[in-house]
Amino acid sequence: MSRPFLLLAVGRIKAGPEAALFAQHNARLRPPMTVREVPEARGSAAEIRRREGAALLDALPAGALVIALDLGGHQPDSEGFAALLTRWEESGRGLAFIIGGAEGLDSAVQSRADQRLSLGPMTWPHFLVRGLLAEQLFRAQAIRTGHPYHRSWRP
């Protein structure tokens, strides 16, 4: 059995459609992701990024392979993401996905990341990204096991 993924995210998600979307897809993961939330910071945009970045880095387990969700990151298709996930898991390190807040990720977090990953060129609300990431992780698991959830013949 593989280790659970860790999701480090800025902000406390409240009950609502974003939380329901995440819960639905996270429940499908084997094993489900563990979530650690850090509080949203206040101040100027730069100060918010710095404070949230420091909190995210402090919450990282030692030795984790860090994947930062970032608009400027690598944009694999679903099959490519499944292959990346396999490679990351084969590293033997625990995987930690990081989602920043509304002001984005501090450069210190981006520098610490082993990989920067984008869910596409559009900007997504950070609470919605949780559900999108959980769905893509489930899809990657389905691709790797030959489960029919992913239909590779469809664009």
CYANA upper distance limits for C-alpha pairs under 8 A (distance plus 0.5 A):
  1 MET  CA     31 PRO  CA      8.42
  2 SER  CA     30 ARG  CA      8.23
  2 SER  CA     31 PRO  CA      7.61
  3 ARG  CA     31 PRO  CA      7.48
  3 ARG  CA     94 GLY  CA      7.43
  4 PRO  CA     30 ARG  CA      8.08
  4 PRO  CA     31 PRO  CA      5.71
  4 PRO  CA     32 PRO  CA      6.52
  4 PRO  CA     33 MET  CA      5.87
  4 PRO  CA     34 THR  CA      7.01
  4 PRO  CA     94 GLY  CA      8.46
  5 PHE  CA     31 PRO  CA      8.32
  5 PHE  CA     32 PRO  CA      7.70
  5 PHE  CA     33 MET  CA      5.22
  5 PHE  CA     34 THR  CA      6.67
  5 PHE  CA     94 GLY  CA      7.52
  5 PHE  CA     95 LEU  CA      5.90
  5 PHE  CA     96 ALA  CA      6.63
  5 PHE  CA     97 PHE  CA      8.01
  6 LEU  CA     33 MET  CA      6.07
  6 LEU  CA     34 THR  CA      5.33
  6 LEU  CA     35 VAL  CA      6.42
  6 LEU  CA     36 ARG  CA      8.01
  6 LEU  CA     94 GLY  CA      8.33
  6 LEU  CA     95 LEU  CA      6.69
  6 LEU  CA     96 ALA  CA      5.10
  6 LEU  CA     97 PHE  CA      6.64
  7 LEU  CA     33 MET  CA      7.00
  7 LEU  CA     34 THR  CA      6.54
  7 LEU  CA     35 VAL  CA      5.25
  7 LEU  CA     36 ARG  CA      6.70
  7 LEU  CA     96 ALA  CA      6.27
  7 LEU  CA     97 PHE  CA      5.37
  7 LEU  CA     98 ILE  CA      6.49
  7 LEU  CA     99 ILE  CA      8.13
  8 LEU  CA     35 VAL  CA      6.55
  8 LEU  CA     36 ARG  CA      5.46
  8 LEU  CA     37 GLU  CA      6.33
  8 LEU  CA     38 VAL  CA      7.99
  8 LEU  CA     56 LEU  CA      7.16
  8 LEU  CA     59 ALA  CA      8.02
  8 LEU  CA     60 LEU  CA      8.30
  8 LEU  CA     96 ALA  CA      7.42
  8 LEU  CA     97 PHE  CA      6.61
  8 LEU  CA     98 ILE  CA      5.32
  8 LEU  CA     99 ILE  CA      6.83
  9 ALA  CA     35 VAL  CA      8.04
  9 ALA  CA     36 ARG  CA      6.94
  9 ALA  CA     37 GLU  CA      5.42
  9 ALA  CA     38 VAL  CA      6.75
  9 ALA  CA     56 LEU  CA      8.00
  9 ALA  CA     98 ILE  CA      6.30
  9 ALA  CA     99 ILE  CA      5.21
  9 ALA  CA    100 GLY  CA      6.47
  9 ALA  CA    101 GLY  CA      8.00
 10 VAL  CA     37 GLU  CA      6.11
 10 VAL  CA     38 VAL  CA      5.42
 10 VAL  CA     39 PRO  CA      6.37
 10 VAL  CA     40 GLU  CA      6.33
 10 VAL  CA     52 GLU  CA      7.47
 10 VAL  CA     56 LEU  CA      8.23
 10 VAL  CA     99 ILE  CA      7.02
 10 VAL  CA    100 GLY  CA      5.84
 10 VAL  CA    101 GLY  CA      5.57
 11 GLY  CA     37 GLU  CA      6.49
 11 GLY  CA     38 VAL  CA      6.36
 11 GLY  CA     39 PRO  CA      5.53
 11 GLY  CA     40 GLU  CA      5.61
 11 GLY  CA    101 GLY  CA      7.33
 12 ARG  CA     37 GLU  CA      6.62
 12 ARG  CA     38 VAL  CA      7.88
 12 ARG  CA     39 PRO  CA      7.27
 13 ILE  CA     18 GLU  CA      8.40
 13 ILE  CA     19 ALA  CA      6.87
 13 ILE  CA    127 PHE  CA      7.23
 14 LYS  CA     19 ALA  CA      7.07
 15 ALA  CA     19 ALA  CA      6.17
 15 ALA  CA     20 ALA  CA      7.73
 16 GLY  CA     20 ALA  CA      6.65
 17 PRO  CA     21 LEU  CA      6.52
 18 GLU  CA     22 PHE  CA      6.81
 18 GLU  CA    127 PHE  CA      6.69
 18 GLU  CA    128 LEU  CA      5.89
 18 GLU  CA    130 ARG  CA      8.41
 18 GLU  CA    131 GLY  CA      7.25
 19 ALA  CA     23 ALA  CA      6.55
 19 ALA  CA    127 PHE  CA      8.21
 19 ALA  CA    131 GLY  CA      8.05
 20 ALA  CA     24 GLN  CA      6.50
 21 LEU  CA     25 HIS  CA      6.96
 21 LEU  CA    131 GLY  CA      5.71
 22 PHE  CA     26 ASN  CA      6.30
 22 PHE  CA    128 LEU  CA      8.41
 22 PHE  CA    130 ARG  CA      6.33
 22 PHE  CA    131 GLY  CA      4.33
 22 PHE  CA    132 LEU  CA      8.00
 22 PHE  CA    134 ALA  CA      6.86
 22 PHE  CA    135 GLU  CA      8.39
 23 ALA  CA     27 ALA  CA      6.42
 23 ALA  CA    131 GLY  CA      8.05
 24 GLN  CA     28 ARG  CA      7.42
 25 HIS  CA     29 LEU  CA      7.32
 25 HIS  CA    131 GLY  CA      7.20
 25 HIS  CA    134 ALA  CA      5.92
 25 HIS  CA    135 GLU  CA      5.77
 25 HIS  CA    138 PHE  CA      7.41
 26 ASN  CA     32 PRO  CA      5.84
 26 ASN  CA     33 MET  CA      6.77
 26 ASN  CA    131 GLY  CA      8.28
 26 ASN  CA    134 ALA  CA      5.94
 26 ASN  CA    135 GLU  CA      7.93
 26 ASN  CA    138 PHE  CA      8.26
 27 ALA  CA     32 PRO  CA      6.33
 28 ARG  CA     32 PRO  CA      7.49
 28 ARG  CA    138 PHE  CA      7.05
 29 LEU  CA     33 MET  CA      7.71
 29 LEU  CA    134 ALA  CA      8.13
 29 LEU  CA    137 LEU  CA      7.80
 29 LEU  CA    138 PHE  CA      5.94
 29 LEU  CA    141 GLN  CA      8.24
 33 MET  CA    134 ALA  CA      8.49
 36 ARG  CA     59 ALA  CA      8.26
 38 VAL  CA     52 GLU  CA      7.82
 38 VAL  CA     55 ALA  CA      6.89
 38 VAL  CA     56 LEU  CA      7.24
 39 PRO  CA     52 GLU  CA      7.92
 40 GLU  CA     48 ILE  CA      8.22
 40 GLU  CA     52 GLU  CA      7.11
 40 GLU  CA    101 GLY  CA      7.44
 41 ALA  CA     48 ILE  CA      5.58
 41 ALA  CA     49 ARG  CA      8.38
 41 ALA  CA     51 ARG  CA      6.72
 41 ALA  CA     52 GLU  CA      6.52
 42 ARG  CA     47 GLU  CA      7.92
 42 ARG  CA     48 ILE  CA      6.06
 43 GLY  CA     47 GLU  CA      6.10
 43 GLY  CA     48 ILE  CA      6.16
 44 SER  CA     48 ILE  CA      6.53
 45 ALA  CA     49 ARG  CA      6.73
 45 ALA  CA    103 GLU  CA      6.57
 46 ALA  CA     50 ARG  CA      6.65
 46 ALA  CA    106 ASP  CA      8.49
 47 GLU  CA     51 ARG  CA      6.56
 48 ILE  CA     52 GLU  CA      6.46
 48 ILE  CA    103 GLU  CA      7.55
 49 ARG  CA     53 GLY  CA      6.19
 49 ARG  CA    101 GLY  CA      8.45
 49 ARG  CA    103 GLU  CA      6.71
 49 ARG  CA    104 GLY  CA      7.07
 49 ARG  CA    105 LEU  CA      6.40
 49 ARG  CA    106 ASP  CA      5.34
 50 ARG  CA     54 ALA  CA      6.62
 50 ARG  CA    106 ASP  CA      6.14
 51 ARG  CA     55 ALA  CA      6.82
 52 GLU  CA     56 LEU  CA      6.65
 52 GLU  CA    100 GLY  CA      8.09
 52 GLU  CA    101 GLY  CA      8.17
 52 GLU  CA    105 LEU  CA      8.38
 52 GLU  CA    106 ASP  CA      8.15
 53 GLY  CA     57 LEU  CA      6.63
 53 GLY  CA    100 GLY  CA      8.33
 53 GLY  CA    105 LEU  CA      6.90
 53 GLY  CA    106 ASP  CA      5.77
 53 GLY  CA    108 ALA  CA      7.33
 53 GLY  CA    109 VAL  CA      6.33
 54 ALA  CA     58 ASP  CA      6.57
 54 ALA  CA    109 VAL  CA      8.45
 55 ALA  CA     59 ALA  CA      6.76
 56 LEU  CA     60 LEU  CA      7.02
 56 LEU  CA     98 ILE  CA      8.15
 56 LEU  CA    109 VAL  CA      8.15
 57 LEU  CA    109 VAL  CA      7.20
 60 LEU  CA     64 ALA  CA      7.51
 60 LEU  CA     96 ALA  CA      7.90
 63 GLY  CA     93 ARG  CA      7.13
 63 GLY  CA     94 GLY  CA      7.93
 64 ALA  CA     93 ARG  CA      6.13
 64 ALA  CA     94 GLY  CA      5.45
 64 ALA  CA     95 LEU  CA      6.22
 64 ALA  CA     96 ALA  CA      6.68
 65 LEU  CA     88 TRP  CA      7.96
 65 LEU  CA     93 ARG  CA      6.34
 65 LEU  CA     94 GLY  CA      6.50
 65 LEU  CA     95 LEU  CA      5.45
 65 LEU  CA     96 ALA  CA      6.58
 65 LEU  CA    113 ALA  CA      8.04
 65 LEU  CA    114 ASP  CA      6.62
 66 VAL  CA     95 LEU  CA      6.62
 66 VAL  CA     96 ALA  CA      5.42
 66 VAL  CA     97 PHE  CA      6.48
 66 VAL  CA     98 ILE  CA      7.78
 66 VAL  CA    112 ARG  CA      7.80
 66 VAL  CA    113 ALA  CA      5.31
 66 VAL  CA    114 ASP  CA      5.70
 66 VAL  CA    115 GLN  CA      7.07
 67 ILE  CA     95 LEU  CA      7.91
 67 ILE  CA     96 ALA  CA      6.63
 67 ILE  CA     97 PHE  CA      5.26
 67 ILE  CA     98 ILE  CA      6.71
 67 ILE  CA    113 ALA  CA      6.11
 67 ILE  CA    114 ASP  CA      6.51
 67 ILE  CA    115 GLN  CA      5.33
 67 ILE  CA    116 ARG  CA      6.15
 67 ILE  CA    117 LEU  CA      7.10
 68 ALA  CA     97 PHE  CA      6.28
 68 ALA  CA     98 ILE  CA      5.21
 68 ALA  CA     99 ILE  CA      6.98
 68 ALA  CA    109 VAL  CA      8.11
 68 ALA  CA    110 GLN  CA      7.17
 68 ALA  CA    113 ALA  CA      6.32
 68 ALA  CA    114 ASP  CA      8.46
 68 ALA  CA    115 GLN  CA      6.86
 68 ALA  CA    116 ARG  CA      5.30
 68 ALA  CA    117 LEU  CA      6.52
 69 LEU  CA     73 GLY  CA      7.65
 69 LEU  CA     97 PHE  CA      7.57
 69 LEU  CA     98 ILE  CA      6.44
 69 LEU  CA     99 ILE  CA      5.96
 69 LEU  CA    100 GLY  CA      8.08
 69 LEU  CA    116 ARG  CA      6.42
 69 LEU  CA    117 LEU  CA      5.38
 69 LEU  CA    118 SER  CA      6.16
 69 LEU  CA    119 LEU  CA      8.15
 70 ASP  CA     99 ILE  CA      8.31
 70 ASP  CA    104 GLY  CA      8.22
 70 ASP  CA    105 LEU  CA      7.95
 70 ASP  CA    116 ARG  CA      6.42
 70 ASP  CA    117 LEU  CA      6.20
 70 ASP  CA    118 SER  CA      5.71
 71 LEU  CA    117 LEU  CA      7.97
 71 LEU  CA    118 SER  CA      5.54
 71 LEU  CA    119 LEU  CA      7.87
 71 LEU  CA    120 GLY  CA      7.62
 71 LEU  CA    121 PRO  CA      6.97
 71 LEU  CA    122 MET  CA      8.15
 71 LEU  CA    123 THR  CA      7.42
 72 GLY  CA    116 ARG  CA      7.96
 72 GLY  CA    117 LEU  CA      8.14
 72 GLY  CA    118 SER  CA      6.93
 72 GLY  CA    121 PRO  CA      8.49
 73 GLY  CA    115 GLN  CA      8.19
 73 GLY  CA    116 ARG  CA      4.89
 73 GLY  CA    117 LEU  CA      4.82
 73 GLY  CA    118 SER  CA      5.19
 74 HIS  CA    115 GLN  CA      8.42
 74 HIS  CA    116 ARG  CA      6.55
 74 HIS  CA    117 LEU  CA      5.30
 74 HIS  CA    118 SER  CA      6.08
 75 GLN  CA    117 LEU  CA      6.77
 75 GLN  CA    118 SER  CA      5.65
 75 GLN  CA    119 LEU  CA      6.77
 75 GLN  CA    120 GLY  CA      6.51
 76 PRO  CA     80 GLY  CA      5.68
 76 PRO  CA     81 PHE  CA      6.05
 77 ASP  CA     81 PHE  CA      6.59
 78 SER  CA     82 ALA  CA      6.71
 78 SER  CA    136 GLN  CA      7.65
 78 SER  CA    139 ARG  CA      7.86
 78 SER  CA    140 ALA  CA      7.15
 79 GLU  CA     83 ALA  CA      6.86
 79 GLU  CA    140 ALA  CA      7.53
 79 GLU  CA    143 ILE  CA      7.53
 80 GLY  CA     84 LEU  CA      6.70
 81 PHE  CA     85 LEU  CA      6.54
 81 PHE  CA    140 ALA  CA      7.12
 82 ALA  CA     86 THR  CA      6.79
 82 ALA  CA    137 LEU  CA      8.33
 82 ALA  CA    139 ARG  CA      8.36
 82 ALA  CA    140 ALA  CA      4.82
 82 ALA  CA    141 GLN  CA      7.50
 82 ALA  CA    143 ILE  CA      7.25
 82 ALA  CA    144 ARG  CA      7.23
 83 ALA  CA     87 ARG  CA      6.85
 84 LEU  CA     88 TRP  CA      6.60
 85 LEU  CA     89 GLU  CA      6.56
 85 LEU  CA    140 ALA  CA      7.96
 86 THR  CA     90 GLU  CA      6.60
 87 ARG  CA     91 SER  CA      7.02
 88 TRP  CA     92 GLY  CA      8.20
 88 TRP  CA     93 ARG  CA      8.14
 88 TRP  CA     95 LEU  CA      7.87
 89 GLU  CA     93 ARG  CA      7.33
 89 GLU  CA     94 GLY  CA      7.98
 89 GLU  CA     95 LEU  CA      7.81
 99 ILE  CA    105 LEU  CA      8.26
 99 ILE  CA    126 HIS  CA      7.30
 99 ILE  CA    129 VAL  CA      8.11
 99 ILE  CA    130 ARG  CA      8.20
100 GLY  CA    104 GLY  CA      5.66
100 GLY  CA    105 LEU  CA      5.60
100 GLY  CA    126 HIS  CA      7.35
101 GLY  CA    105 LEU  CA      7.65
101 GLY  CA    126 HIS  CA      6.53
102 ALA  CA    125 PRO  CA      7.93
102 ALA  CA    126 HIS  CA      7.03
105 LEU  CA    109 VAL  CA      6.81
105 LEU  CA    110 GLN  CA      7.23
106 ASP  CA    110 GLN  CA      7.02
107 SER  CA    111 SER  CA      6.47
108 ALA  CA    112 ARG  CA      6.71
109 VAL  CA    113 ALA  CA      6.70
110 GLN  CA    116 ARG  CA      7.75
119 LEU  CA    132 LEU  CA      8.47
119 LEU  CA    133 LEU  CA      8.47
124 TRP  CA    128 LEU  CA      7.15
124 TRP  CA    129 VAL  CA      6.83
125 PRO  CA    129 VAL  CA      6.90
126 HIS  CA    130 ARG  CA      7.57
127 PHE  CA    131 GLY  CA      8.14
128 LEU  CA    132 LEU  CA      7.00
129 VAL  CA    133 LEU  CA      6.43
130 ARG  CA    134 ALA  CA      6.72
131 GLY  CA    135 GLU  CA      6.61
132 LEU  CA    136 GLN  CA      6.74
133 LEU  CA    137 LEU  CA      6.62
134 ALA  CA    138 PHE  CA      6.69
135 GLU  CA    139 ARG  CA      6.55
136 GLN  CA    140 ALA  CA      6.50
137 LEU  CA    141 GLN  CA      6.77
138 PHE  CA    142 ALA  CA      6.68
139 ARG  CA    143 ILE  CA      6.62
139 ARG  CA    149 TYR  CA      7.49
139 ARG  CA    150 HIS  CA      6.70
140 ALA  CA    144 ARG  CA      6.72
141 GLN  CA    145 THR  CA      6.79
142 ALA  CA    146 GLY  CA      6.40
142 ALA  CA    147 HIS  CA      5.23
142 ALA  CA    148 PRO  CA      7.63
142 ALA  CA    149 TYR  CA      6.76
142 ALA  CA    150 HIS  CA      6.99
143 ILE  CA    147 HIS  CA      6.75
143 ILE  CA    148 PRO  CA      8.46
143 ILE  CA    149 TYR  CA      8.41
143 ILE  CA    150 HIS  CA      6.70
